[in-house]
Amino acid sequence: MAGDAALLYQEFQGQVSEAREEFFEKYKENVDKKLYDERDLSKLRSDDLWVRQFLLSRKGVVEDAVVMMDMSLRWRKEWGVNDLKHDSFTLDFWEGGAVYFHSKDKDGQKILYFDVQQCKKGDQDVMVQVKKFIAYHLELSCRKRPGERIVLLMDMSMAGMSNVDLDLLKFLITAFTTNFPALLAYFLIYEMPWLFNAIWKIVKTWLNAEQSKRVIFVKKTGIQEYINKEELWEHMGGLDTYKYHYIPPTPDEDSPGSDSSPTGRRKQVTFAEQDTMYNSFDASGEVGEDDKSDRLSMSSVLSRQSQGPGRQKMVSGRKRQRDDQNIYTGRLIIISPADELEFAVVDNSKETLDVISLTNRMQKQVAFKVSVERIFYLY
C-alpha cells in the first residue's frame, strides 16, 4: 500500500497537463459561474502533485480523473473547506477526543483515530459540524504532508447501535474515494460488534472492488499485523499509554494552511507525548524572528550559597552535553537549557548561580511554575 504513494512521484506526470487542460475546457462554464473556490482552481493550475493524486485515484484514466476533480472542487466550495480553522468548532469537539491524529502504522503512515462510541445520532446541524471537523483534519493532513497517505482507525470496541450513523459513514467513504484523492492508505475497523454486519452489507454496496480491499476488519489478536505493539493503544493490546489531552493551538497553527505562513518553517511534532499535527514547531528548535518580536521573553536567575569548595551541579533527568541544541520547544514556552542547570562560582565570590531562559511563544501572558525534582551535588 505504501508503494502506491511512491507512484505519485514516478507516474502520471506526462498526463498532468492533459488532465489540467481537459478540466478547464470541459468545465469552463462552471468556472465562469464560480462554482469552485478560486483558491482550489489556483492550486489545480500550479500543483502537479494534486493533479497526480486525482490521476492515481482513477488509475491514470484522464477522463475519470477530470470528473473526480469537478466533484471534489464542487464539494470543497460547498463545504467551505479552505475556510475551516480551529475556531470553526466549539471546545466540545476538541476536548472530546473523538477524532485526532496519533501514532503510525508499520509503513510509517499517520493514523487518524476515530472513537465511534462518542458519535451520537441526532441533531443534523451537529452532524454537519462533525463532518466538517473530520474534513478539517483531512485537509490539515494534506496541507502539512502533501502526497502522504494516512490510515483511518475506526475504534468500534465500545460502540452500540446508537453510535452508528449511515450518513456519516457515507460521508467518510466519499471523502476518501472522491474529495481527498489518494489520501487513504487503508481503513481499519477495530472490534466491530457482530450486530453491525447488516450495516456493513449496505456500506459495501457503496464501494468498488478496489475500495473494498482497503477496508480491513481487525480484532485485538490481529491488529498488530498493521500497527507495531509499541505504537498501538494500550486498550488494543499495545504498549502506548497515550491519553488524549487537548492543547490549544498557537495563533499560527489556527488554519489548515498555516504551514504556508511567510516564515516557511518546516514542522514536526515536539510537544510532550501529544503526537498530533497541532503540536508542531520549527525542526531546529528556533523561533522565527517575526515570532520573537511579538512575544514576551524573560530570564530567571536561580542561585544558592556555596557550601564547600568547587561547584554544585544540578541535573534534572539524565545528563546531556550542554550546547546550543539543548533547547526544549513546547507549545507555550521555549526553555533553554532544556534539562540541566549548573550552579558555578562566579568571579571568585561565594555566590553560585546559573541562568534559565523561558521564552513565551504566545501573544498573551503565560503562567508557569518551576519544580525541582532531582539535585546532585559534586564537590
N, C-alpha and C positions, 0 to 999 in steps of 0.2 A: 504493500500500500504506500510505503514511503517512496517507492520508485516512481509512482505516478507524479508526485510533486516535482521530482527532478526533470520530468519531461517538459515542465513549464519553461525550462531554460535551454532545451535542446530541440524541441519540435514546434511546429506550427508558426515559427517566426515568418516563414515565407508566405503565410496566409493572413498575417495580421493586416497588412494594407488592404487586401481584398475584402476582408470582413468589415473593416472600418468603412471603406468606400461604399460597400453594399448597404450597410446600415443607414448611412446618411442619405443615400439615394432612395432606398426603399421607404424610409420613414421621414422624409423631408417635411411632409405635411404635419406630422406630429411635432417635429422640431419647431416649425413655424407657429404652431398652436401653443407652444410652450408646455407640452405635456411632460417634459422631462426637466429635471433640475439642471440649470446651466453648469453647475459645478461638476455634475456627472458627465455631461457632454464634453466639457473641457478635459476631464480625465480620460474619457474614451478616445479623444483625439491625440492625446500625448502619452498615455501609459500603455506601452506594448504588453506589459505583464498582465494587466487586467484583461485585455483582449485575448491573450493566450489562455487565460483561465476560462473564458467562455468557450473557446475552441476545444480546450481539453475536456470540458464538461460534456461537449457534444461530439467527442472523438474526431475532431478535425473537420466535421461537416459544416462548412461555412454558412449555408442557408439556415441550418438549425441553430447555430451559434448566434446569428443575427436576430432570429426570432426570440431567443433567450435574452439577448440584450434589451430588446424592446420591453419584454415582460418585466425584467429586473428594474430597468430605469423608470418605468411607469410606477412600479411599486415603491421605489425609493422616493419618488416625488410625492406620491400619495401619503406615505407614512412619515415624510419629513426626516428621513434617516440622517441627512447631513447636519441637521439642526439639533439632533438629540445630544444632550450633555448630562453631566452628573445631576444638575439641579432640575432636570426634567422629571425626576422621580422623587417621591416622598421618602422620608427617612425609613419608613417601614420596609421598603424594598431593599434598602442597603443593609439594615440591621438584621433582617430575617435570615440571610444566608441560604436562600433557596437556590440561587444561581451565582456561581463565581468560578473563576479560573484558579486551579491549584494542581500542582504536580504534573507529571508527564508519563506517557506510556513507554514501552520498551524501545520504540523508534525515536524517542525524544520529542514527540508531539504533545503540545499542551492539551490539558484536559479541562473541558468546561463541565463542571459538576452541576447537576440539576436534582434537587431533593424533591421528589414528586409529592411526598406527603404534605408539603407546605402549600401545594396548589389546591385551591378550593373552587369548585364550580359555583357560579353565582352571578354577581353583577357584571354585565357585559362591558361597562365602562372600565371596570377594574381589570377585566381580562384583556382589554385593548392595551392597557398600561403594562400588563405582564408581558405581552408580545413585544411591545416597544422596548421593554427592559432587556429582553433576550436579544433583540435586534441591536441594541446599543452594545452589548458585549461582543456580538459577532462583528460588528463594524469596527470596534476597538481592536479586535484581533487582526482584522485585515489591514488596518492602518499601521499598527505597530510592528507586525511581522508579515509583510507582503509576500504572498506566494507560499507561505507555510500552512500546512493543514492542521486541523485540530480534531480531537476526539470528544464526542458528546457522551458523557456518562450519566445515564438516567437511573437514579437510585430509587427503585420501587420496593425496597425491602420492608418499608413501613406504610406503604400506600394502600388505600382502600378504594372502593368504587366512587366515593365522593371526591377523590383526588384526580380522577382521570377525566379530561375534557377532550373529546374527539376533535373539536375545532382547534384547540391548542396543538394537538398532535399533528393535525394537517398543516398548521402554520409552520411548525418545526420542519416538517418534511419539505414543504415548498421553499422554505428559507435555504435549505441545503441543496435542493435539486435545481433551483432556479435563481433565487435572489442573491445568493452568495456563492458564485460559481467556484468549483474546485476547492472549497474550504473544508469540507468534511472528509476526514480520513475514514472514519467508521463510527458507528452508533452503538455504544454498549448499553444494553438494558440489563440492569443488575437485579436479580432475585424477583422477577415478575411473578406475582401470585397466579395460580392456575386459572382463577376466575376471570382473568383478563384475556384468556385465549380467544374468546369470541370477538373481543375488540381488535385484537391483532389481525384476525382474519379480514376485518374491514379495512384496517390500515394497509395491509399488504396489497390490496387492490389499487392503492394509490401509487405503488412503486413498480418500476420495470424490473426485469431480472437482475440487471447490473446493480441497481439501487438496493434491491432486497439482500444482496450479498453483503452489503455494508452494514446491515442491521444484525447485531450479534447478541444473542441471549446468553448471559453468564450467571453462574452461582458462585458462592464463596469458594467452592472447590476448583473452579476453573478460571476465575478472573485473573490469576497470576500468570496465565498464558499471555496476557496482554499488558499487564502492569506489574513491574517488579515489586516484591514484597516491601522493600524499603520505601517505595513511592506510593504505596497503597494505604488507604484509610484504615485505621485500626479496626473499625467495626466490620470491615470487609475481609478481615484476616491478615491485614498488613501491619507494618511497624510504624507507620506515620501517625503520630499522635496529634497532628494538627487539628485545631479547633478554629472555626471561622470567627473572626473578630473584625468588625467594621472599623476602618480608619479613614476619616475624611480626606479627600484629595487636596493637594496644594493647588493654587489657582491655575497654574499652567498645565494641570492634568485634567481639567474640567471637561474637555470635549474629546471625542474620538480622534480629532485631528491635531491634538496637542503636540504630537511628535513633529509636526511641520512648523513649529514655532521658529522665530528668527534665529534663536541660539543654535538650532540644528543639533542638539545633543543626542548622542546615542543612549538609549535607555536600557536599564537592566534592573532586575529585582534585587533589592538590597536591604529592605527594612525587616528586621527581626526574622520571623518564620513565615510571614504573610506572603506566600508565593502567588501574588496576584499581579495583574497588569497595572494596578493603580498604585503600587509601591515601587515606582521606577525612577531612578535618578542617573546622573552622569556616571558613566562607567569609570571615569578617572577619580571619582570621589570629590571633584571640584564643583563649585557653584559658578555659573556663568557670571561675567562681570555685570551684566544687566541686572541679574538677580541680587548681587551683592549690594548694589546701590539702594535697593528698596527694602532691605531687611535690617533688623537690629542686630548688633553684634556686641558681645561683651566678653571679658576675660575675668575669671575668678582666681584670685591668688590664695592658695592654701598653704599654711605654714605651721610649723610646730617647733618647739625648743629642742635643740640637740641634747641628748642625754649621754653622749660619750664621744670618743674620737671617731674620725671617719665620717661616713654619711649614712643616712637612713634611706631605705628604698621601700617604696610601697608598690606592690604588684597586685593588680586585680586579674584573677584568672591566670593563665599561663603567660610566661614572659615572652615578649616578642621584641625583635630589634626595633629600636625607636628611630624612625626616619620620617620623611615627608609622606610616605604612603600609609603611615599609621593613623588613619583618619576613619571615623565612623560617620557615615552619611545616612541619616534617618529621615523620616517624613517631616518631622517638626524641627529638628536641630542637627547641626554638624558638631561632632565632638573631636577635638584634637588636643592631646593624643587620645587614641581610641581605648587603650587598655592598660596603660602604665603611667604612673606618676613617680618621679624620682626626686626625693627631697634631699637636696645637696646644700652644703655650706657655701654661702656666697660672700666673697670679699673678706675672708678670714673672720667673719662675725660668728656669733653663736646661733644666729637665726638660720633655719633651713627652710627652703621653700621650693615650689615648682609652680608652673602655670598651666591651667587647663582652659582652653578656649571653647566657648559654647556659642555657636552662631545660629541665630533664629532664621529658619527658611521661610517662615510665614510672614505675611504683611500685617499681622496683628501680634499682640503680646502673647507669649507662651510661658506658662508656669512650669517649673521643674524642681526636682529635688535631687540632691547628691547623697548617695548612700554608699558607705564604705563596707565592703564585705570581708576582705582579707588584707591584713597588713603584715609584711615581713620586714624585719629589721636586720640589716647587715652592718657589722662593725669591723 
